[in-house]
């Protein structure tokens, strides 16, 4: 019997994947229209609606880029687990001290030595509009069984779950 996941179940799966993977590549658009990606961390946090928060310095290229063109892409990858997430939406710079206190974790001190007293500390909020994720069986045994099954049945190997979501 095949069941179809509800939208809420798909969002819950998306949140679980992001929390597990944590590090991602945030892509913005430069002044000349080219794409600019850099590694970032959501610190294991993702809002129930899929929105993301990143700590940053307000005087960085990414902030300048999203202040000019707010469209961004965020990609998470855990190849060893065969899990991938692609998100797109808009970003904005937020200087809300209460939200920073809510999201602050001690490990952030590695990037922000003065913690929340850093003069240029800010948040980058990504309002996720669309998401897609892939979650396939990991490990050599699962892959081997999938390939053998595909070879003996003449059907393609099971690539796992692939879901597309509209969040806004």
N, C-alpha and C positions, 0 to 999 in steps of 0.2 A: 504494500500500500504506500503510495507516494503522498506526502503531505507538503503543503506550501506554507512557508513561514510568513507570519504576519509582518506588517511594517515595523511594529514595535519590537518583534523578535529579531528582525534584521538590524535595526538600530542597536539593540543590545549586543548582538554579535559584533557589529562594527566597533562599539565601545570597548568590548573585551579585547579585540585585536589591537586597537590603538594602545590600550593600557599595557598589553604584553610587549609590544614592539618598542614603544616609547620614542626612540630617536627617529627622526624623519629628515626629509629634504624639503625645505620651504622655498618655493620658486616665486619670484616677483618679476615685474617687467621694468627694465631700465629705461632711462630717458630716451635712448635711441631705439627702443622697441625690442631689444633682445631679452632673452630670458636669463635670470640670475638666480642660481640655486645655492643654498648653504645648509649645513646640518643644524638642526635645532632639536630641542627636547620639550615635550609637553609635561614632563615630570610625572608620567602616569595618570594624567588628568584629562578628562574629556567630559564636557557638559552632557546632561541627559538628551539634549536636542542635537548633539554632535559638534557643537562649537568648541574651538580650541583656544588656549591661552598660552602665550610665550612671554617669558621675561626677556627684556632687551634693554639696550641703551638707546635713548631717544635720538642720539646724534649719529646713528648708523645708516648705511646705505639702504638697508631693507625698509627702515622707517621712512626715509626720503622717497623711496620707490612706491610704497603703499600710500603715502600721502598724495602722490601724484596720480597713480593708477592703482586702484584698490583691489583689482583682480589678482588672486593668488592660486597656487596649487600646492598641495602638501602630499608627499608620498612616503609611505612607511613600507619597509621591506624586511622580512625575516626569511631569507632563502633556505636556511637550514630547517625551518619548519614548514616551508612551502606556503607562507602567508604574505599577502601583499594588500596594501590599501592605497587608493588614490582618491584624494578629496579636492574639490575646487569650490571657491567662494570668494568672499571679499574680506579684506583686512582693514583694521583701523587701529591707530595708536590710542591707548587709554592710559591715563595717569591717575587712576582711582586708587588712593592709598588703602582703602578698606578692602578692595578686591586683591591688591597686592599682598596684604596681610593674610587674607584667606588662602591664597595660593602658595605662599612662601613655604619653602622646605629648606632645612639646614644645608643640604648638599648644593644649593644654589650659591652658597658663599664662595665656592670655587671660581665663579664668574663675576660675582658681585661682592667683593671683600668687605665693603661697608654695609652689606645687607640692604635693608630698605632705606638706609641713609645715603645711598649712592645718589649724587646730585642729578644724574641723567637717567635714572632707572625708570622704566615704563613697561607697559604690557602691550603686546600685539595681540588683538583679538581677531580670530578668524571665524567668520560666520560661514559655516559650511552650507553650501547650496546643493551640491551633488556629491555622491560618494559611490565608490565601487570597490569591492573587495573580492579576493580570491583566497580560498582556504582549502588546500589539498592535503591528502594523507602524507605525512612525513615519514622519513626513515626508509632505509633500503628495502626492508621486508614489504612494506605497504606498496612501494613503487614496483618492486619485482612482481608481486601478486597482480597488480594492475596491468603490467605489461604482458604477463603470461595470459591473463584473462582476455586482454585485447587481441593477442596473437591467436588464441584458440577459438575465439568467437568471431573474429573478423571485424569487430567494432573498435572504435577509438578507445584509448585508455581513459579512465575516469580522471578528469582534471580537477575534481573536487567541486566545492561550491563557488559560484561566481554570482554575486548579487549587485544590482545597481539600485541606488536609492536617491530619491529627491527629498531633501530635508527642509526646503523652504517653499 
